[in-house]
Amino acid sequence: PFGHHGLNLELKDMPYVLQQGFPVSKESFAPCPLKMGLYPVVDSYEWIERLVNLGVKTIQLRIKDKQRDDLYLQIQKSVEFCKQKNVRLFIDDHYELAIKAGAYGVHLGMEDLLKADVEKIRKSGLRLGVSTHGAYETLKAVSLKPSYIALGHIFETQSKIMPSKPQGVYKLNLLMRILKSAFSTVAIGGIKLDNVKSVVQTGVGSVALITGITKADDVDSTVKQWLEICSDGGESSWK
């Protein structure tokens, strides 16, 4: 090495990451607020109705069973309810059904993006959120110009088997210093009430979680605590 001058934290100086088969974009997807606040991830319309009525303004419907008989009905009911309540509703994975129902946005993982018709999502006007695991995948996501970039997993999580190690708050802080306000950002993975304040202090725009709410002993009281720390991100516009 010729010198040690600290980390380069300017996005314009970062490598432009290209991977064969991974979509890139010249145009940005429809925007969403930089600060979307608390972002619960749930698996049913019933959970969406319950949490929205408690004050949640950003939420994701994540149903992994593609063969479920009422899959579209769950999506359709959730979309109609969230539109009435002015709530940002993202649908995980099922982007064609999300487009059909007229959702606010969709959320896709890195592997999902290799198979998805991202131009169809863009032309529909839906927002696109993308999951990343580390700096390399974050820079891949940047080339797609999505509506938001999810950064994770921050801590150990039991919600799913992860292919990578936890990023931790230090790395999250570095990524936030690189991305700044270029993209809306979401932190996800193992975030609980006892560690969420350290996550919010990085300046990340939103905090996503599953079991921190769905497995709480007192859901109503727990949601109130989360909203006080993360905020609700304000009302949305579906236009």
C-alpha positions in Angstrom: 0.0 0.0 0.0 1.1 3.5 -0.8 -0.9 5.2 1.9 -3.6 4.9 4.5 -6.1 7.7 4.1 -9.2 6.2 5.6 -12.3 4.8 3.9 -13.7 6.3 0.7 -17.4 7.0 1.5 -18.5 8.8 -1.6 -21.0 6.8 -3.8 -19.6 8.5 -7.0 -16.2 6.9 -6.3 -17.6 3.4 -5.7 -17.2 0.6 -8.3 -20.1 0.2 -10.7 -21.0 -3.5 -10.1 -22.4 -5.5 -13.0 -23.3 -9.2 -12.9 -24.4 -11.3 -15.8 -28.2 -11.7 -15.7 -28.7 -9.1 -13.0 -30.9 -6.2 -14.2 -29.5 -2.6 -14.5 -31.5 0.5 -15.2 -31.1 3.9 -16.7 -34.3 5.2 -15.1 -35.2 5.2 -11.4 -38.2 3.4 -10.1 -41.1 5.4 -8.6 -39.8 7.1 -5.5 -40.9 6.5 -1.9 -40.0 8.7 1.1 -36.4 8.7 2.5 -37.9 8.2 5.9 -40.6 5.5 6.0 -40.3 4.8 9.7 -41.4 1.5 11.3 -41.9 -1.2 8.6 -43.4 -4.4 9.9 -43.4 -7.6 7.7 -46.4 -9.8 8.2 -48.0 -12.8 6.6 -51.8 -12.1 6.5 -54.4 -9.4 5.8 -55.5 -9.8 9.5 -52.1 -8.7 10.7 -52.1 -5.8 8.3 -55.5 -4.6 9.4 -54.5 -4.9 13.1 -51.1 -3.0 12.8 -52.4 -0.3 10.5 -55.2 0.4 13.0 -52.5 0.8 15.6 -50.8 3.6 13.6 -48.4 1.8 11.2 -47.9 3.6 7.9 -45.5 1.3 6.1 -46.0 -2.4 6.0 -45.2 -5.5 3.9 -47.3 -8.6 3.1 -45.0 -11.6 2.9 -46.7 -14.8 2.0 -44.2 -17.5 1.0 -46.8 -20.2 0.0 -47.3 -19.6 -3.7 -49.9 -22.4 -3.8 -52.1 -20.9 -1.2 -55.8 -20.8 -2.4 -56.5 -17.3 -1.1 -53.1 -15.7 -2.1 -54.6 -13.1 -4.4 -57.5 -12.5 -2.1 -55.1 -11.7 0.7 -53.1 -9.3 -1.5 -56.3 -7.7 -3.0 -57.9 -7.1 0.4 -54.6 -5.7 1.8 -54.2 -3.3 -1.1 -57.8 -2.0 -0.8 -57.5 -1.5 2.9 -54.1 0.2 2.8 -55.3 2.5 0.0 -58.2 3.6 2.1 -55.9 4.2 5.1 -53.1 6.0 3.0 -50.6 3.4 4.1 -47.6 2.2 2.0 -48.1 -1.5 1.3 -45.3 -3.5 -0.2 -45.9 -7.1 -1.5 -43.0 -9.5 -1.1 -42.1 -11.6 -4.2 -45.5 -11.9 -5.9 -45.0 -8.9 -8.2 -47.5 -9.9 -10.9 -50.3 -10.2 -8.4 -49.2 -6.9 -6.8 -49.4 -5.2 -10.2 -52.8 -6.7 -10.8 -54.1 -5.5 -7.4 -52.5 -2.1 -7.8 -50.2 -2.2 -4.7 -48.0 0.6 -3.6 -44.9 -1.4 -4.2 -43.1 -4.8 -4.3 -40.1 -6.2 -2.4 -37.7 -8.6 -4.2 -34.5 -10.4 -3.1 -31.3 -10.7 -5.1 -32.3 -14.1 -6.5 -35.8 -13.0 -7.3 -34.5 -10.1 -9.4 -32.7 -12.6 -11.7 -36.1 -14.0 -12.8 -38.4 -11.0 -12.4 -39.6 -8.7 -15.2 -38.4 -5.5 -13.6 -39.5 -3.4 -16.6 -43.0 -4.6 -16.1 -42.8 -3.4 -12.5 -41.4 0.0 -13.5 -44.0 0.6 -16.2 -46.8 -0.3 -13.7 -45.7 2.6 -11.5 -45.1 0.3 -8.5 -42.2 1.1 -6.1 -39.5 -1.5 -6.0 -37.6 -2.4 -2.8 -34.5 -4.6 -3.0 -32.8 -6.8 -0.3 -29.1 -6.7 0.0 -26.4 -8.4 2.2 -23.3 -6.3 2.4 -21.6 -3.7 0.3 -21.2 -5.7 -2.9 -24.9 -6.4 -3.2 -25.7 -2.9 -2.2 -23.7 -1.6 -5.1 -25.5 -4.1 -7.4 -28.8 -2.7 -6.2 -27.6 0.9 -6.9 -27.2 0.0 -10.5 -30.9 -1.0 -10.6 -32.0 2.4 -9.1 -34.8 0.9 -7.0 -37.2 2.9 -4.8 -35.5 1.7 -1.6 -32.5 -0.5 -0.6 -32.9 -2.9 2.3 -29.6 -3.3 4.2 -29.1 -6.5 6.3 -29.2 -8.6 8.1 -28.0 -6.4 10.9 -28.1 -8.9 13.8 -28.7 -12.6 14.1 -32.2 -13.5 13.0 -34.3 -16.6 13.4 -36.9 -15.6 10.8 -35.0 -17.3 7.9 -31.7 -19.1 7.2 -29.3 -16.4 6.0 -26.4 -16.9 3.5 -24.3 -14.3 5.2 -23.1 -13.1 8.5 -24.7 -10.3 10.4 -23.6 -6.9 9.1 -23.7 -5.1 12.5 -24.4 -1.5 13.2 -20.8 -0.4 12.2 -21.2 -1.6 8.6 -24.7 -0.2 8.5 -23.3 3.2 9.5 -20.7 3.0 6.7 -23.3 2.1 4.1 -25.5 5.0 5.2 -22.6 7.4 4.9 -22.1 6.2 1.3 -25.7 6.2 0.3 -26.6 9.4 2.1 -29.9 10.6 0.6 -29.4 9.0 -2.8 -31.8 6.2 -1.9 -34.5 5.4 0.7 -33.0 2.8 3.0 -34.4 0.1 5.3 -32.5 -1.9 8.0 -33.6 -5.5 8.5 -32.7 -8.6 10.4 -32.7 -9.4 14.2 -33.7 -5.9 15.2 -35.4 -5.8 18.6 -36.4 -3.1 21.1 -33.2 -3.6 23.0 -31.0 -2.8 20.0 -33.1 -0.6 17.7 -31.9 2.7 19.0 -28.4 2.0 17.8 -29.8 1.2 14.3 -31.9 4.4 14.1 -28.8 6.4 15.1 -27.1 5.5 11.8 -29.7 7.6 10.0 -31.3 4.7 8.2 -34.7 5.7 6.9 -36.8 2.7 8.0 -36.6 -0.3 10.4 -38.2 -3.6 9.2 -39.0 -6.4 11.6 -41.1 -9.6 11.9 -41.0 -11.3 15.2 -40.3 -8.2 17.2 -44.0 -7.4 16.8 -45.8 -10.6 15.8 -44.4 -12.6 18.7 -44.8 -9.9 21.3 -46.8 -10.7 24.4 -48.6 -7.4 24.2 -48.8 -6.3 20.5 -50.6 -3.0 21.1 -48.1 -1.8 23.7 -45.1 -3.1 21.7 -46.2 -1.3 18.4 -46.6 1.9 20.4 -43.0 1.6 21.6 -41.7 0.8 18.1 -43.5 3.9 16.7 -42.1 6.1 19.4 -38.5 5.1 18.4 -38.8 4.7 14.7 -41.7 7.1 13.8 -44.5 6.2 11.4 -42.9 7.9 8.4 -46.0 10.0 7.8 -48.9 9.4 5.4 -48.3 8.2 1.8 -49.4 9.1 -1.6 -50.2 6.3 -4.0 -50.0 8.5 -7.1 
